[in-house]
């Protein structure tokens, strides 16, 4: 595919010299690894809150107990936020292969040990062990996924958007099928087996990484490590891409705890029907992510595609309730289903654009290709998305309790739409600045 960046010829990454077959095998192994990592992250959703709630000495559904259990879920995202930015500093010394392998081992070990936490009766000990294991899992996830994106960018330098889209599809598929598979195993065989099965699969996936992946990448470091890291929060476009990652993560995080109670209360749907609605949301996400990647590699820059994603996600959230400030719009189940699908598509488009968009901004800022650049960009995007995932449910639940889900969703909608508008404004300012700079340069060259 043709690159869309104006400076792509100067700063384009050089591909790792591998045969097409080897590249395909590596892509498949890395993609499946990402799928298994996200399955391990999501398998607790169907049954763990109920199991943990029963151990609360204050009784089921106490506010303190629910808050403590909620932090078991969110601590992984916080650890990803803290870990991912520094992966880029490690990659040039070890290569993506070792970082991915270590991350896979951490995920495998943590999820396997988690199989036995239900045997702990003491509430404080139970919480401490859960927090520790989920924190380790968050670190492993950050190491594994950040290095995965960095490796694939090095292998497919002219198809960064497509690579990002396909990897997002693998990740989305893992989130989608993890709870369904683990719920079935739990119903048939109890608490421990889902963790042990996927812990074992993750261990095998880590072994496959060690066998299949190349040991080094053919890229050189061009800047000091801290200079690369600080540059991601220095330039307008790099800051914009981090904000986009944070906002889309928060919007995704809003839906996880809030949409199910709303749908069940408003439309009297069953839990399985809520699951089907989430399934549709995920399927549309998986379809739109690689399609937007192809478009981004061939025809349109990521910063323009992300505006479409923001519009879809923003208006989907606005009408999901729908918000009553827009007028007496009666809620209907088919409207909520349609808007969940639109939100899924917008989220897939937006998430796919963040990594290639950030890389393009770094190239335009004067950074040339390096393993460190790939890792730092992937790490920062992962970090801010994870921060959004962690913050979204907390803020969303607080707003839902205060003003109701439709209005809470509308507030998130306004933030998403404002982010898309900010992209347009920044692009216009950049064009005006370049035009003025070009005019000044032409005047200075004119002979007296």
Secondary structure as the mmCIF struct_conf table of DSSP 4:
data_model
#
loop_
_struct_conf.conf_type_id
_struct_conf.id
_struct_conf.beg_label_comp_id
_struct_conf.beg_label_asym_id
_struct_conf.beg_label_seq_id
_struct_conf.end_label_comp_id
_struct_conf.end_label_asym_id
_struct_conf.end_label_seq_id
TURN_TY1_P TURN_TY1_P1 UNK A 6 UNK A 7
HELX_RH_AL_P HELX_RH_AL_P1 UNK A 8 UNK A 11
HELX_LH_PP_P HELX_LH_PP_P1 UNK A 12 UNK A 16
HELX_RH_AL_P HELX_RH_AL_P2 UNK A 20 UNK A 42
TURN_TY1_P TURN_TY1_P2 UNK A 43 UNK A 47
HELX_RH_AL_P HELX_RH_AL_P3 UNK A 48 UNK A 53
TURN_TY1_P TURN_TY1_P3 UNK A 54 UNK A 55
TURN_TY1_P TURN_TY1_P4 UNK A 57 UNK A 58
TURN_TY1_P TURN_TY1_P5 UNK A 60 UNK A 61
HELX_RH_AL_P HELX_RH_AL_P4 UNK A 63 UNK A 84
TURN_TY1_P TURN_TY1_P6 UNK A 85 UNK A 86
HELX_RH_AL_P HELX_RH_AL_P5 UNK A 87 UNK A 94
HELX_RH_AL_P HELX_RH_AL_P6 UNK A 96 UNK A 113
HELX_RH_3T_P HELX_RH_3T_P1 UNK A 114 UNK A 119
HELX_RH_AL_P HELX_RH_AL_P7 UNK A 123 UNK A 155
TURN_TY1_P TURN_TY1_P7 UNK A 157 UNK A 158
HELX_RH_AL_P HELX_RH_AL_P8 UNK A 160 UNK A 189
HELX_RH_AL_P HELX_RH_AL_P9 UNK A 191 UNK A 212
BEND BEND1 UNK A 213 UNK A 213
BEND BEND2 UNK A 215 UNK A 215
BEND BEND3 UNK A 218 UNK A 218
BEND BEND4 UNK A 223 UNK A 223
HELX_RH_AL_P HELX_RH_AL_P10 UNK A 225 UNK A 231
TURN_TY1_P TURN_TY1_P8 UNK A 232 UNK A 234
BEND BEND5 UNK A 235 UNK A 235
HELX_RH_AL_P HELX_RH_AL_P11 UNK A 236 UNK A 267
HELX_RH_AL_P HELX_RH_AL_P12 UNK A 271 UNK A 298
TURN_TY1_P TURN_TY1_P9 UNK A 299 UNK A 299
BEND BEND6 UNK A 300 UNK A 300
HELX_RH_AL_P HELX_RH_AL_P13 UNK A 302 UNK A 320
TURN_TY1_P TURN_TY1_P10 UNK A 321 UNK A 322
HELX_RH_3T_P HELX_RH_3T_P2 UNK A 324 UNK A 326
HELX_RH_AL_P HELX_RH_AL_P14 UNK A 333 UNK A 364
TURN_TY1_P TURN_TY1_P11 UNK A 365 UNK A 366
HELX_LH_PP_P HELX_LH_PP_P2 UNK A 367 UNK A 369
HELX_RH_AL_P HELX_RH_AL_P15 UNK A 371 UNK A 403
HELX_RH_AL_P HELX_RH_AL_P16 UNK A 405 UNK A 445
BEND BEND7 UNK A 446 UNK A 446
#
